[in-house]
Structure formats: C-alpha cells, structure tokens
Amino acid sequence: MAQDQLGLFDTAPSRTEIRIAFAIGGLIGLILLVVMPFQNIHVGAIPGLIPALDAGMLVCDLITAAILYAQATVYRSRALVVLASGYVLAGLLLIPWALTFPGAFSPNGLLGAKINTTGWIAAFWRLSVPIAIFLYAWLKRADEASRPGLERFPTNILAGVLTSIALAIFVTLLATLGHDLLPPFFTDKSHVIRSTLVTLNLVVIGWTTAAAVMLVRQEKSVLDLWLLVSLAAWLAQSLLNMLLHSRFSLGAYVFLGLVLVSNLSVMLALITESNRLYARLAVSTAARRREREARLMSMDAVTAAISHEVGQPLTAVSLNAAAGLNWLTQPRPDVKKAIAALRAVGDAGSRTFDIIRSIRATFAKEPGRATEFCLNDLVLETTSLFEREMAASKISLKLSLADGLPPIKADRVQIQRVLVNLLNNAVESLRALPDRSHSLAISSAVANGRDVLIEVNDNGTGIADHDMEHIFDPFFTTKATGTGLGLPLCRTIAEEHGGQLWASSGNPEGATFHLKLPRSGASEGMDEADVLLTSLEGSLKLFRQSKPDGLTEAITELQHIVDEVRHSMRRPKS
C-alpha cells in the first residue's frame, strides 16, 4: 500500500468515486426540481412513518460517528472528533424530536411537548451537522498547517461524546421546559409561521454553504467528497423546507427522505471505503509476511556462506593467538615469535573483513555510494516513515535536533537502515507496555568537535543489565520473533563508516541508543586496519595496567609497531 493511502482521512478520491458523487448530487437536484411545484400538496399524517424514518436516521448517524471516532483514534485528529461528535449530537436530537412529534407516539407528543417543541428541536438538529462539518474543515486545515515532528497527544473522544450528550439534553430542556423563551414556530399542529421558517432555513443554508466552501478550498479526501454529497442533500432539503406551508405535505415527507439520503450516503461511503482499505491492508500484510518468510529461508544460505568462508581465517586467528600467548607465557618468553604470531593474527583479521565485505556485496541489492548529507534531514525523513505507526500506538515523539549540525559523508541508505532499526526496536519496546504513556525522543549534537552524535531514547521495557553486554552479539535477541542480526549489522555499518554504536539504560526508564559518526572529511583513512589497531592499543593498555613480568620489551615493541602503522596511514599519499 502507498504510504499516503492508509485511511479515509487522507486517501484521495478516485475518478470513479468522484463520478458517483456527482451522479448522486445531480439526482438530488433533479428530485428537488420535480417535487418543488407539488411540495405543498397536503398528504396527511402517515402512521408509523416518523418513527421508522427516525430509527433509520439514528442508526446511520451513530454508525457514521463510530467509524469517524475509530479514524480519530488512529490519526489523533481533533477535526475527526468534532465531526463524529456532531453526528452523535444529530442522532441524539432525533430521539426527542420523534418522541415529541404530534401523532408519532401520542396525539400531542410526549415529554410534555407543546406546539413549538418539535420544530425547535428539528431546528437545532438541522444546524448540528453543517456546523460540525464546518468545524471539521477548519480544524483539519489547522492540523495540516502545524509543524511536523512535534509531540502529538491522544484525542479525547470521551469528552466529545459527553459534550454531545450534554448539548442534546440542553436543547431538549430548552424546547420543552423553556418553550416560552423561544419565538413561535407553528400556529397549530400542522401550519408553520412563514417568517420564522424562512429565517431558520436561511441560517441553515448559510452554514451549509460555508462548510461546503471550506471543504472545496482544501485538498479533498474520500471523507471530504462524501461530506460534500451530504451537504448537497442538506442544501436541497433546506430549499425545499423554506417553501413549505404544512407539516404533513408532500414536500415535508420528501424533506425527511433527503435527510435520510444525506445520512446514508456518508455512512455507506465510510463502510465501503473502510472495507476496501482493510482488504488492501490484508493483501499488503500477506505479501510482507511472504517476503519475510522468504528472507528467513535464505538465512541458511547466508549462514552457510559465512561459516564456510570465515571459518578458515578465524581458525587462523585462534591458532596464532594461542601460539603468541604460548610464546609469551613460557619461562623464557620468545618475543620475536610472539610478535610474528600477533602479526599473523592481524593478517587473518584483515582477510576476515575482506570475506565479510564480499559476502555482504553478494547479498546486497545494489552497491552503496558515499554522499554528503545532514543527519538531521535523514532523521526527519526516517521519523516520517513511522508517523502513522507511532500515531496508532499513541507514541509521543520529541525531536531535539541541533542547529548547524555539520554534514557527514556516508552511504545514506545504510545509515537510514540503522535509524530504521533503532526506531523499530523503540516502537516495539513501547508497544509491550500498553498501560504506560509512550514517549520517544531523538536528539542530535556535535561530539568531540569532529563527530556527529544521534541519540534515540524511549521509555519502553528497557534492556536488562545481564543482556546489555550481549545485545550486539550475532543471533542474540530478547524478542520472540527476532533473528538477533539487526543490531550487530547496525554496529557493523556504523564501524565501517568510522563511527560507533552503543546502548545505555534510559533515564529514568527504557533504553538509549547512541550513534556516533565522523563529520565529513574526518573519516578519511579510517578502515578495518584502523579498527584492528585501535583494538590492539586497547590490549596494550591492559598489559601496562597489569604489568606482567618479563613482557616490558614485548609491550614496547608492539607499541612501536602500532605507532609506525599509524604514522604510515596518516602520511599523505603521493
């Protein structure tokens, strides 16, 4: 699936969907033109029709609100919460509207209804959806204009539901107990007051037009398209309602039918698109699972190649190291033979690096190429790949990227693989703690004047003390489905670029991974030999600290070799 085709909220409508929407809009306009000349024909009360229509519209509104709330949970969108709450309010107002409607459940209506009660409940009900769509479009534009990468917090769906319930109760009480505070709407059970009716419909048309303009002026999604269809039906029923003279006329029943069409269009579109996107997601997941299984099947081939090719030089390393140790631990150490054995260890180590590089090239998709780029830009690009995944897991992301960070020269694809692996591990660690607030922090800084440091910190499960020294060992993993190769490969990539990758316990919880890479121009001359010499220098340091008897001459000779190699590596090439 394309990254920008993951939900109704951000999926652009197809040409077929646009054509269907225009066809429905045209059909609504045609119905309006046909009915308007006959709208005031008196039909009379139809027993059971109002409760049936009310039940249909209520179900549509609540299903629509449920789907929108589900989308809001994923995207943490205030706009979707407001829109869903508007549909909840509209659905709840249908209940007192039907109960107080004359002749629906009792001759004069229930809830202590008076002559104007039903009309004013219907007025607020008809205003709720256009206002909610207008606020949705306005908040959506505000969300899209906000800076990416800032902390995003979960939306409060419960507050939206409670607000809708409170407004529905207020409107019901106002239209019943506060009946005398509102202007008169009807002269009797059937006939309306024209001035009040026209004024109210002009207000509804104004909000409907404003909401439609807001939707048209922004980049439209599937949801926006069907909201426009709903507004078209809302506008048609308002124009029809404005010219009515009686509650039980043909136009009044067509008006209710258009409201039902408006609700059905949004609900059916949401259900259809949700099922379609779910099917695409299922196909994509199955394809990824097959790809993963294929990669795991190729692990045997990779392991066999490594075992066969690397086994010989590693055996030589082990034998020569044992020989060197043997020459040095004799009663009369033979320094020259020990030095020869240690040099053989270095040669075997170099051959090992060459073999590993050739094996990686064999299994690589394409050869890498070093380019100069800023790590901050790569961090922003990589975090954008995880934006929806972090939103779905309710993970708050905080970026603290240093200004003026010097560029590095490296294989951009390989460094991004390291960042992807670290972010993926952090997300999985946070998912394992569903009852905790999730936070992920990424920072960048300049270290030692010549290196660029990236730190990825999370407040997830963390790393146990007894696992900390093994997490970079090949095939060591703490995850049930892990292969134990991600972090070792990441460290290999970092070291091949002259950098380092290490981990530490988080503060106060979780874990922190540190990636240090040399700035552009600072890593030239750094290769595997430099890494081996660094390790050898560390061994010499340990020898000096222990001060073994009879090895002073050997230590001096080894240090001299290291200094000579270092000097030759830094000497300008002719």
N, C-alpha and C positions, 0 to 999 in steps of 0.2 A: 504494500500500500504506500502511496505517496505520503510524505510527511504532512502535507497540507490538506489531506483528505481523510481526516480522522473523526469528524463529528459534524452534526447538523449546524453547529455554531460557526464553523469555519470552512465548510465544504461549499464550493461554488456550485450553483445550479447548472445542470446540463441543458443543452438546447431543447431536448425533449420535454424536460420539466418546465422550461420557460413557455414552450408552445402550449402545454396543457394548462398552465396558469392563465395564459391569455385566452384560451378557449373557455375556461370557466368564467373569467371576467366578462367575456363577450356574452355568454349565456345569461349571466346575471343582469347585464344591461338590457338584453332582449326581453327577459321576464318583466323588468321594470317598465319598458315601453308598452308591452302588451297589456299589463294589469292597470296602469295608471288611468286610462279612460273609464274603467269599470270598478275602481277601487272602493267607491262609496256605496256600492250595491249592498243592501242590508241582507245578511245571511242568517243572523240569529245565533244564539248560543248552541254549541255542539257539545253534548255531554261527553265527558272523558277526554276531550281533545287537549285541553290545557294541561292536565296532569301528565298526559303522555308526552307532549312536547317538552314540558318542564323536565321530566325524567331524562329524556334523550339529551337535552342541552346540558343538564347537570353532569351526566356521565361523561360527555365529551369534554367539558371544562376540567373535570377532575383528572381524567386520563392525560389530557394535554399538560396540566400542571405537574403531574407526576413525572412525565418524560422530561419536561424542562428542568425540574429540580434535579433529576439524575444528571443531566448535562451540566448543570451549575455545580454539582459536586465535583465533577471531573475538571472543569475549567476554572472553578472558584471565581465565577463571574457574578458581579453584582447585578449586571443587566439581566441575566437569565433569572436570578432570584426574584427581581422586581416583576418581570414578565409573568413568571409562574404564579407569584402571589396575586397578580391582577386576575388571572384566570380562576384562582381559588376564590377570590372575593366575588367574581361574577357568578360562579357556581353556587356559593352560599346565599347570595341575594335571590337566586331563583327559588329557594325554599320558602321564604316568607312571601315572595311575590305570588307563588301558586296557592299558598295557604290563605292569603287574603283576597284572592281573585274571586269576584262575585260569581257564584254558581259553580265553582270548581269543586269545593268540598262542602259548602253550605251556601244558602241563598245570598247571604250578605258577606261571606268570608269569615275566616277565623282570626284569632289573635286580637280580637277587639277592633277589627278593621272598620274604618269609616269610608266615606265616599271617595276621598283623595289618597288613601293609604297605598293602594296597589299602583296607582300612577306614579307616585313619587319614588316608590321602591324600584319601579321599572326605569325611572329617570336615572337614578344613581347606578343601577345595573348597566344601562347602556353607556354611561360615561366611563365605567371602570376599565373596560378593555382598551379603548383608544388611548386613554391616559397611560395605562400600563405599557402599551406599545411605544408611545412617545418617550417615556422614561427609559425604556429598554434601549431604544436607538440612541438616545443622548448618553446614557452610561456606557454603551458599547463603544461609542466614539471616544469617550474619555479614557476607557481602559486601553484602547489601541494606541492612544497618544502618549500613554505613560511610558517611562523609560524601561527597557528590558533589563533583566538581571537583578531587579530589586526584590526584596523579600515580599512574598505573597502569602497571605493568610487565608485559612478556610472561610468560606462564606457562611453566614448564619441563617440557614434555611428555617430553623425553628422560629426565629424572630419574624421572618416573612410570613409564616403560617399564622402565628399568633396575631400579627398585625392585621391580616386579612379577616380573621375571626372577630377581632375587636371592631373593625370597621363595619362588618356585616351586622353585628349586634347594635352598634350605634345607629346605623341607618334604619334598622327595624324599629328601634325605640323612638327615633325621631319621627318616623312615618306613622306610628301608632299613638304612643303617648303624647308626642309633640305635634300631633296632626294640625292643631290650630295655629302653630307657628309658621306653617308653610302656606304659600299662596294657593288659592283654589285651582283645581285641575279639571274636575268634572262638574257638570251641572246636575247629573243623575248617574245611575249605574252605567249608562251607555254613552252619553254625549259629552264631548270634551269642550273645554274653553279654548277657542282658537288661538288667542294671543299667547297664552301660556304654552300651548303645544308648539307653536312656531318658534318661540324664543328658545325653548329647550332643544328643539331639533337643530336650530342654528348653532347652539353651543356644541352639540354632539358632532355636527358636520365640521365645525372649526377644529376640534380636537382630532377628528379623523383625518382631515386634510393635513394638519400639522404633523401627525405621526407618519402619514404616507410620504410627505416631503422629506422628513428625517431619514426614512428608510431608503428612498431613491437616491439621496445625495451621498450615501456611503457605499463601500464595496459590499455587494449583496451575497448572502449565503443562502442555502436551501431554506433555512428557517425564515429569513427575511422575505424571500419570494412568496411563501405561503402566508405570511402575515400580511403582505400586500393584497393577496387574494381575499383574505378575511376582511381587510379594511374596505375593499371594493364592495363586498356584500353589506358591510356595516353602513357605508355611504348610501347604497341603494335603498336599504330599509329605512334610513333616516329621511331620504327624499320622499319615500312613499308614506311614511308616518306623518310627515309635515302636512300633507293634504287630506288626512283622514277627518271624518266628522263623527264617526261612531266606533265604539269598541268592538262590535260584532259584525263589522263589514268585511267584504271580500279582501280589501287592502290590508286589514288588520291581521287576517289569517296568513296572507302572503308575507306580510312583515315578519311574523313569527317563523314562517318557513325559511326566509332568508337568514334569520339569525341562526337557525339550526344548520343551514348550509355553511355559514361562516365558521361555526364551531367544528363541523365535520371536516371541512377542508383542511384546517390546521391539524386536527387530531389524526386523520388518515395519512396526511403527508408525513407527520412525525413518526407514526408507526411504520410506514413503508420505508422511509429513509433509514430508520434505526435498524430494521431487519436487513436492508441491503448492506449497510455498513458493517453489521455484525457478520454477515456472510463473507464479505471481503476480508474482514479481520480473521475469521476462522480459516479461510484459504491461505492467507499470509502466514498465520501461525503454523499451519501444517507444513507449508513449504520451508519455513525456518527450522522446524523440527527435523524434516528430512535432511536439510543441509547440515544440521548439527550431527545427526547420526552418521552421515557420510564422512564428516571430518573425524569423528571418533573412530570410524572403521579404518581411516588412513593412519591413525596413531600407531598401529602395529608396524606399518611400513616405515614411519619416521623413527620409531624406537629401534627397529632392526638396523636401519642405516646408521644411527648414532652408535649403537652397540658395536657394530662391525667396524666402522671407520675410526671411531675414537678409542676403541679398546686397546689397540696397539700402542699409540703414543702414551696413553695413561698408564699402561703396564710399564713402559719405559720410565715414566716419571716415578712410579712407585719403586722400581728396582734401583734406579740411580739414587733416589733419595735415601733408600735403605743402605746402599753402598757408601754414600757420603757420610751418613750417620755412623756407620761401622768404622770408617777410617778415622773419624774424629773421636770416637769413644774408646779406641784402643789405648793400652798403657802408654805407647809412644805414637801419638797421632801422626798420620801421614797427610800433611796439609795439601800437598800437590795433588794427590789422588782424590782427596775430598773436593778440592776446587774443580777438578775435571768432572767429577760426578755431578756437582751442582750445575756446572755449565751444560752437561747433558740433560739435566732436568729442565733448564731454560729452553734448550733446543726442542725438547719434546713438548714443552708447553706451547711454544710457537707453532709447532706442527698441529697441535690440538686446535688452536684458534683458527688456523687455516682450514682445517677439516670442517669445523663447525660453520665457518663462513660459507664454505662450498655447499654444505647441506642446506643451510638457510636459503642460499641462492637457488638451490634445486627446487625447494618447495614454495618459494616466493612467487607471487603472481607476476610481478614486474620489478625491475631493478629500481632501487631508490636513488634519489638525486638530492644532494645537499643544496638548500636555498637559504637565503637570509630572510628572516621574518621576526615579528614581535610575538613573544609568548602570550602577552595579554590578548592579542587578537585571536590566537589559537584557543585560549581558554574560553573566550566569549563564544566562538564558533562551536566548540565542543559542548559547552553547557546548553546551548540552544537545541542540541540533539536530544538532550534529556529533559527539556522543558515540560513536555506533556507527561512523561513518566513520573517526574517529580511532583507535578500537579496532582496526578492520580493518586500518588502515595502521600499527599499532603506534606511535602518536604519543603521547608523554607530555605531558600538559597540566599546567601550573603556573599557578595564579591568585594574584596578589598585589594584592588589592583593598583600597584604603584605607578604614579605618573612618570613619564620619561624613562621607562624601562628600556635598557639597551637591547638591540636585536641579537639573536643567536643565528648561527649557521649550522643547519642540521637537516635531516630528512623529515620534512613536515608530516608526512603520512605516518612514519614510525613514532614520532613524538606524540601525535594525536592518538595513536593506538595506546600509548602509555596512559594518557589522560583519560581515554575512554575506559580503560581497565580500572583505573583508580576510582572514577566516578561510579562505574557499575558496581564495584565492590562496596562503595559507600551506600548506594541506594539499597542494595540487598541487605546490608547490615541494619539499615534503618527500618526496612520492612519487617525484620524479625522482631521488632518491638512495637506492635500496633498500638499499645496503650500509652505511649510516650509522645510528646511533641517532638517532631523531627526537624533537625536543622543541619544544614551543610554549608560550610564556609570554605572559600577558596581565596587565597591571598598570594600576592607576588611581591618580590623585593629584590634588591641588589645585595649580594653577599660577597664579602671579602674584596670588593672593588672590581672583581673580574668574573664573577659568576652570577647567574640569574636563578633565584630560588622560588619554587612554586610549592605551596603547602595546601593539602586537601584535608580538612578536618570535619569529622562527623560525630554526633552524639549517639551512635548506634551501640552494637553489642561489644565493640572494642576487641582487643587481642589479649588473650591470657598471657601471663608472664612466661609460662613454660613453652608457649608457642611463638613468642616474639623472635627468638633466635633461629627459628626454623621456617618462618613464613616465606622466605626467599629460596628455600630448598626445592629442587625439582620434585614434582609429584607429591609435595606436602600440601594438604588442604584441610580446612575446617568445615567445608561445605559438603553436604550430602551428594550434590551433583557436580562438584568441582573436579577439575583434572589436575590441579596443582602445577600448571605450567604458565599461568598468566603472569604472576609476579616475578618468577625467575626470568621470563622473557623480557618483561619490562625493565628489570635491572640490567640485563644484557644490553638492551637498546641504549639505556642511559650511559652505561660504561663505554660502549662503542662510540658514543659521542663525546667522550671525555668527561662525563658527569657522574653523578651518584644518585641512588635511590635508596632511602631507608625509611623505617617506620618508628613511631613512638606512641606511647599512650596518650589519649586525648586529655584535654583539660576542660572540665573536670572528669569527663567520661568519653567513651568512644575511642577513636584512633585518629592519628595524624600521619599522613604520608608526605615525605619531603623529597622533591625532585630538584636537583641542582645541576645546571648545565652551564658550560662556559659561554661567555658572551662572544659575539662574532669577532674572529681574529685571535681569541685567546686559546683556542683548542687546536691550532695547527701544530703538528708534531706529536700530538697525543695519539698513541696507538696501543696495540696489545703489549709491545715490548715495554712501553712506559708503565702499563699496569703491573706487569711482572716485576719491574724494577721497584715500583712502589711497595709491592708485597715483600720483596727481598729486603728493602730498607726497614720495613716493619720487623722482619725476623732478626735483623742485626740489632735493632733497638732492644728486643727482648733478650738477645745474647748479652748485650752490655749490662742490662739490668741484673741478670743472673750471675755475671762474671765467672764463667766456668774456668777451672784451672787448665792451663796448657793451651787455651784457644785464643789467646790475645793476638798471636801472629796471624791466625786464620781470619779473625774478625777484621784486622787491619787490611789484609789482602782483599777480602771480599768488599770492603768499603771502597778500596782503591778501584776495583773493577766497576762498581756502581758509578762512582764519580766520573770515570773515564767514559762510560757509555752515555751518561747524562750529558757530558760535555760534547761528545760527538754528535748527539741528537740535536743539540741546540746550535751547532756550528752552521753558519749559512752555507747552503749548497751552491757549488759553482755551476 
